[in-house]
Amino acid sequence: MALICEIRDLQKLARARVPRMFYQYADSGSWTETTYRENETDFAKIKLRQRVAVDITDRSVKTDMIGQPVAMPVALAPVGLAGMMHADGEIKAARAAEKFGVPFTLSTMSICSIEDVAEHTSKPFWFQLYVMRDRDFINRLIDRAKDAGCSALMLTLDLQILGQRHNDIRNGLSAPPKFSLDSALQVISRPRWCLKMLGTRRHSFGNIVGHAKGVGNLSSLSSWTAEQFDPKLSWSDIDWIRERWGGKLILKGILDPEDAIMASKTGADAIIVSNHGGRQLDGAPSSISALPAIVDAVGEDIEVHFDGGIRSGQDILKAICLGAKSTYIGRPYIYGLGAKGEAGVTEALNILHQELDTTMALCGERLLTNLGHHNLLDPPK
């Protein structure tokens, strides 16, 4: 097996081990994928100031997110269908995050249910919520997250309708899947993946099937999801969600300063600057290019987190320098999960931690709280 040195190595291994339909679901964007690509490439445009002859002993990348201590400024972002990248994928990712000391966020569209993840972990995790037309289902979903001991609710605001993702259409990725000769070949060409999937009972959307009215199996799920994402979602909906939840609330999907100001007035604890990994509005700005203006707009009114395009510890540091309190990783941990299961997620976290620590040292800093625009060459004005 090739030596794993960086996140790209885990990506290559995941591509070789996961059926194409599921790998491309996680690793693609909408339409032309311009925003998806720029999420990564815009990081490369940001240059770091190297400093020398500075005492860089006793470094620490520990911090906190919404009051929760974390081993580094990273949380695992919600990723739908993670349980199809690897058998019981959400459970394995949550375990890796717990052991490492960073938050794990379970997606509404997960394969393993809230209850499954809670049963197989020992510390609270976070839950991500999509708002559906069926408000009774959403209320019950919030209550289930509370009953499972989730310590934060993440409300995603940028998926009132689905962005068109061409690879999913080509691959026939739907619920239930549209099986064809091509999809069958994809699956049987990944015997390691097949063997592990045969060893688990979790193959459906655990938070929905059997819980939403009229959805008792995969056959009925497709029509339900097509009708349920709510185009009427508005800022006023946050009030009843916050009251129903009663705990820490994070708003995800902020890309515009005006929306950031609106979000800061809702009583939420944090916002996440995010374009949904380039999977919604193609042609929207990269998350990192949108970050500085949003930080300027909200000031200290609300905690600003960042999501989109991170592939290295250097990317994490750049986001912190531009004002993010902390960051999220989706694809990096998904690559690790597809490559090696729980061990791969741990490996991804270790890689990012080491890269962040080394980069901070070479910039002449010892603490995350010392990072800022002064660590960048020609930072945004």
C-alpha positions in Angstrom: 0.0 0.0 0.0 1.3 3.5 -0.9 2.5 5.6 2.0 -0.1 8.2 3.2 1.5 11.6 3.6 -1.3 14.0 2.7 -5.1 14.2 2.3 -4.6 13.6 -1.5 -3.2 10.2 -0.8 -6.4 9.3 1.1 -8.4 10.7 -1.7 -6.7 8.4 -4.3 -7.3 5.4 -2.0 -10.9 6.2 -1.5 -11.5 6.6 -5.2 -10.1 3.1 -5.7 -12.1 1.5 -2.9 -15.6 3.1 -3.1 -18.1 2.5 -6.0 -18.0 5.5 -8.4 -21.6 6.6 -7.7 -20.9 7.1 -4.0 -17.4 8.5 -4.4 -18.6 11.1 -7.0 -21.6 12.0 -4.8 -19.1 13.1 -2.1 -16.5 14.5 -4.5 -18.3 16.7 -7.1 -20.1 20.0 -7.4 -23.1 21.4 -9.2 -23.3 22.3 -12.9 -19.8 23.2 -14.3 -18.3 22.7 -10.8 -16.6 26.2 -11.0 -17.4 27.1 -7.4 -16.4 23.6 -6.3 -13.0 24.0 -7.8 -12.5 27.6 -6.7 -13.1 26.5 -3.1 -9.8 24.8 -3.3 -7.8 26.9 -5.8 -8.5 30.2 -4.1 -6.6 29.0 -1.0 -3.5 28.8 -3.1 -3.7 32.5 -4.0 -3.2 33.4 -0.3 0.4 33.6 0.6 1.9 33.2 4.1 4.6 35.3 5.7 7.5 33.1 6.9 9.2 34.4 10.0 12.5 33.2 11.5 14.5 33.4 14.7 11.3 33.5 16.8 10.8 31.3 19.9 8.2 28.7 18.7 8.4 26.3 21.6 5.3 25.3 23.6 2.9 25.6 20.6 -0.8 24.7 20.9 -3.5 24.6 18.3 -6.2 23.9 20.9 -9.2 26.2 21.0 -13.0 26.1 21.5 -16.1 26.1 19.3 -19.3 27.6 20.8 -17.8 27.0 24.2 -16.7 23.4 23.6 -12.9 22.7 24.0 -11.4 21.2 20.8 -8.0 19.7 20.0 -7.7 21.9 17.0 -10.0 24.4 15.2 -11.8 21.8 13.2 -15.1 20.0 13.3 -16.4 17.2 11.0 -19.0 18.8 8.8 -22.3 17.0 8.1 -22.1 14.8 5.0 -25.0 12.9 3.6 -24.6 9.2 2.7 -21.4 8.9 4.6 -22.5 5.4 5.5 -22.2 4.5 1.8 -18.6 5.5 1.7 -17.9 2.8 4.3 -20.2 0.5 6.2 -21.5 2.2 9.3 -19.6 5.3 8.2 -21.2 7.9 10.4 -20.6 5.7 13.5 -16.9 5.2 12.6 -16.4 8.9 11.8 -18.0 10.0 15.1 -15.8 7.6 17.0 -12.7 8.9 15.4 -13.7 12.5 16.1 -14.5 11.7 19.7 -11.1 10.1 20.3 -9.3 12.9 18.6 -11.2 15.6 20.5 -13.1 17.4 17.7 -16.8 17.7 17.1 -18.7 15.4 14.7 -21.8 16.6 13.0 -24.4 14.1 11.9 -26.4 14.9 8.7 -30.1 14.6 8.5 -29.5 12.6 5.4 -27.2 10.1 7.1 -27.3 6.3 6.8 -26.8 5.7 10.5 -29.5 7.2 12.6 -29.2 9.6 15.5 -29.9 6.8 17.9 -27.3 4.5 16.2 -24.6 7.1 16.5 -25.5 7.9 20.1 -25.5 4.2 21.1 -22.0 3.7 19.7 -20.3 6.9 21.1 -19.8 8.1 24.6 -19.7 11.9 24.2 -22.3 14.3 22.7 -22.1 15.0 19.0 -23.8 17.7 16.9 -26.8 17.3 14.6 -27.4 19.0 11.3 -31.0 19.9 10.4 -32.7 20.4 7.0 -36.1 22.1 7.2 -38.8 20.1 5.5 -42.4 21.0 4.7 -43.5 18.3 7.2 -43.0 20.4 10.4 -44.3 17.6 12.6 -41.4 15.4 11.3 -38.9 18.2 12.0 -40.2 18.8 15.5 -39.8 15.0 16.2 -36.3 15.1 14.6 -35.3 17.9 16.9 -36.7 16.1 19.9 -34.8 12.9 18.9 -31.5 14.9 18.7 -32.3 16.3 22.2 -33.1 12.8 23.5 -29.8 11.5 22.1 -27.9 14.2 24.0 -26.7 16.1 21.0 -24.9 19.2 22.2 -25.5 21.5 19.2 -28.0 21.9 16.4 -26.7 23.0 13.0 -29.4 24.5 10.8 -28.5 24.4 7.1 -30.1 27.4 5.2 -28.8 27.0 1.7 -30.7 23.9 0.5 -34.3 25.0 0.0 -34.0 23.4 -3.4 -31.3 21.0 -4.7 -28.6 22.2 -7.0 -28.2 20.1 -10.1 -25.3 17.7 -9.7 -24.6 16.1 -13.1 -22.6 13.2 -11.8 -25.4 12.0 -9.6 -27.8 12.1 -12.6 -25.3 10.2 -14.8 -24.7 7.6 -12.0 -28.4 7.1 -11.4 -27.9 8.0 -7.7 -31.4 8.2 -6.2 -33.5 6.7 -3.5 -34.0 3.9 -4.3 -30.9 3.6 -6.6 -31.6 3.1 -10.3 -29.7 -0.1 -10.8 -28.1 -0.7 -14.2 -25.3 -2.8 -15.7 -22.9 0.1 -15.0 -23.9 0.5 -11.4 -23.7 -3.2 -10.9 -20.2 -3.3 -12.3 -19.3 -0.4 -10.0 -20.3 -2.3 -7.0 -18.8 -5.7 -7.8 -15.5 -4.1 -8.8 -15.2 -3.0 -5.2 -15.2 -6.4 -3.3 -13.7 -5.0 -0.1 -16.6 -2.4 0.0 -19.2 -5.1 -0.8 -18.0 -7.4 2.0 -18.2 -4.7 4.6 -21.6 -3.6 3.4 -22.9 -7.2 3.7 -21.9 -7.1 7.3 -24.1 -4.2 8.3 -27.9 -3.7 8.4 -27.6 0.0 7.8 -28.2 0.7 4.1 -31.0 3.3 4.2 -31.6 6.9 5.5 -31.8 6.1 9.2 -33.2 9.4 10.3 -36.1 9.3 7.8 -37.2 5.8 6.9 -39.6 4.6 9.5 -39.9 8.1 11.1 -41.4 10.3 8.4 -45.1 9.8 7.7 -45.6 7.5 4.7 -41.9 6.6 4.4 -41.5 3.0 5.4 -38.9 1.9 2.9 -36.5 3.2 0.2 -39.2 3.0 -2.5 -41.3 5.6 -0.8 -38.4 7.8 0.2 -37.7 9.2 -3.3 -41.0 10.9 -3.7 -41.0 12.2 -0.1 -37.6 13.9 -0.4 -38.5 15.4 -3.8 -41.4 17.1 -2.2 -40.0 18.0 1.3 -37.2 20.5 0.9 -39.0 23.8 1.8 -38.6 26.8 -0.5 -40.6 28.9 2.0 -37.9 28.7 4.6 -37.3 32.2 6.1 -35.6 33.9 9.0 -38.7 33.7 11.0 -38.5 29.9 11.0 -35.3 30.1 13.1 -37.3 31.4 16.0 -39.4 28.2 16.5 -36.5 26.0 15.8 -34.4 27.8 18.4 -37.2 27.6 20.9 -37.9 23.9 20.2 -34.2 23.0 20.4 -33.3 25.2 23.5 -29.5 24.7 23.1 -26.5 25.8 21.1 -27.5 26.7 17.5 -25.3 27.1 14.5 -26.5 28.5 11.1 -24.8 27.0 8.1 -24.7 28.3 4.5 -23.9 32.0 4.9 -22.1 33.5 1.9 -23.2 37.2 1.9 -22.6 39.9 4.4 -26.2 41.0 4.5 -27.3 37.5 5.3 -24.5 37.3 8.0 -25.9 40.4 9.7 -29.4 38.9 9.6 -28.1 35.7 11.0 -26.3 37.5 13.8 -29.7 38.9 15.0 -31.4 35.5 15.4 -29.9 34.5 18.7 -27.8 31.8 17.1 -24.4 31.0 18.6 -22.4 30.8 15.4 -22.6 31.1 11.6 -20.7 29.0 9.1 -19.4 30.7 6.0 -20.2 28.0 3.4 -21.4 27.5 -0.2 -22.3 23.8 0.5 -19.1 22.6 -0.9 -19.9 24.0 -4.3 -22.9 21.8 -4.6 -25.6 24.4 -4.8 -25.2 27.7 -6.7 -22.4 27.2 -9.2 -20.9 30.5 -9.9 -21.1 31.7 -6.3 -17.9 32.9 -4.7 -15.5 30.5 -3.0 -16.0 30.3 0.7 -12.6 31.7 1.5 -13.1 34.7 -0.8 -16.4 35.5 1.0 -15.0 35.1 4.5 -13.3 38.5 5.1 -16.3 40.6 4.2 -18.5 38.5 6.5 -16.1 38.8 9.4 -16.1 42.6 8.9 -19.9 42.7 8.7 -20.6 40.9 12.0 -17.6 41.9 14.1 -17.8 40.3 17.5 -21.6 39.9 17.3 -21.5 36.2 16.6 -18.9 33.4 16.3 -17.8 33.0 12.6 -16.9 29.5 11.5 -15.6 28.5 8.0 -16.4 25.6 5.6 -15.3 24.9 2.1 -12.2 23.7 0.2 -9.9 22.8 3.1 -7.5 20.1 2.0 -4.5 20.9 4.4 -3.5 22.3 7.7 -2.3 25.4 5.8 -5.8 26.0 4.6 -7.0 25.9 8.2 -4.4 28.4 9.2 -5.3 30.8 6.3 -9.0 30.7 7.3 -8.1 31.5 10.9 -5.8 34.4 9.8 -8.8 35.8 7.8 -11.0 35.9 10.9 -12.6 32.5 11.3 -12.9 31.2 14.8 -12.8 27.6 13.6 -13.2 25.4 10.5 -15.0 22.4 9.2 -13.8 19.5 7.0 -16.1 17.4 4.9 -14.3 15.8 2.0 -10.9 15.3 3.8 -12.5 13.0 6.4 -14.8 11.4 3.8 -11.7 10.5 1.8 -10.2 8.9 5.0 -13.5 7.1 5.7 -13.7 5.7 2.2 -10.0 4.7 2.2 -9.7 3.0 5.7 -12.9 3.5 7.7 -12.4 4.8 11.2 -8.6 4.6 11.0 -8.7 6.7 7.8 -10.7 9.5 9.5 -8.1 9.5 12.4 -5.3 9.6 9.8 -6.9 12.6 8.1 -7.2 14.4 11.4 -3.6 13.6 12.3 -2.4 14.9 8.9 -4.3 18.2 9.3 -3.1 18.6 12.9 0.5 18.1 12.0 0.3 20.5 9.0 -1.4 23.2 11.0 1.1 23.0 13.8 4.1 23.1 11.5 2.7 25.9 9.4 2.0 28.0 12.5 5.5 27.4 13.7 7.1 28.5 10.3 4.9 31.6 10.5 6.6 32.4 13.8 3.5 31.8 16.0 2.8 29.6 19.0 -0.9 30.2 19.6 -4.0 30.3 17.3 -5.1 33.5 19.1 -2.0 35.3 17.8 -2.9 34.6 14.1 -4.2 37.4 11.9 -3.8 39.4 8.8 -0.2 40.1 9.8 0.6 36.5 8.9 -0.4 36.9 5.3 1.2 38.7 2.4 -1.1 41.3 0.9 -4.2 40.3 3.0 -7.6 41.6 1.9 -8.2 45.2 2.9 
